[in-house]
Amino acid sequence: MQVLTLAGQSIKQPKDFKIDSFNLTKAGRVATGDMTLEYIATKRKFYFEYEVLRGDDLDTIKDIITGSTMFFTLTYKDNDVEESATVYAGALTKTQFRTDGKWVWKSPAFDLIEQ
């Protein structure tokens, strides 16, 4: 089982945890019309999707990603090797749902982008 932490706090295992890697570049054109492309860095984007989360599990995540600290550390395992990244949060989406007399959050999802 994947152990994920945000800002040093363990969070509930998502249904789907996906990682994209992409290159940041600076592109432009010179006077001849030829394109120039300068490599800047390779960065990662992390996607978290849940089926259902209880309010307290969502609050743990929400307090970190919507707090006043803009950058925080994500730790995870990639092929059994512990990795970490300094990240910031994208949008958090969720739908409130009532089941068995309790409110839960259905389909919460968010993404984290490497600094």
C-alpha positions, 0 to 999 in steps of 0.5 A: 500500500502506498503511504502518502504524506502532505506536509509531513501528515499521512493522508488517506490512500486515494483510489487513483494516484497518477503522476505526469512528468513534463518538460518546462521550456522557453520557446521563441522564434528568431528573425529567420522564423526558425523556432528556438527551444530552451530546456528549463526543467523537468517537473511533475504533476500529481493527481489524487482521486477518491471515491468517498472521503469522510469529513475529517479525512477531507479536512486533513487534506484541505487544511494543508492544500488551502492553508496559508503555506503555498508550498509544502512537501509531498512524499510517496513511493515510486517503484518502492523508492521513496520520493519527495517533491515541493508542491503547490495545489491546484483546484479541489473538487468535491460533492457532498453526499448523505449516506446512513445519516452521515455526510460524506464527500463523493468523488473528491479530487485535487492535483499538486504541481511541483514547484 
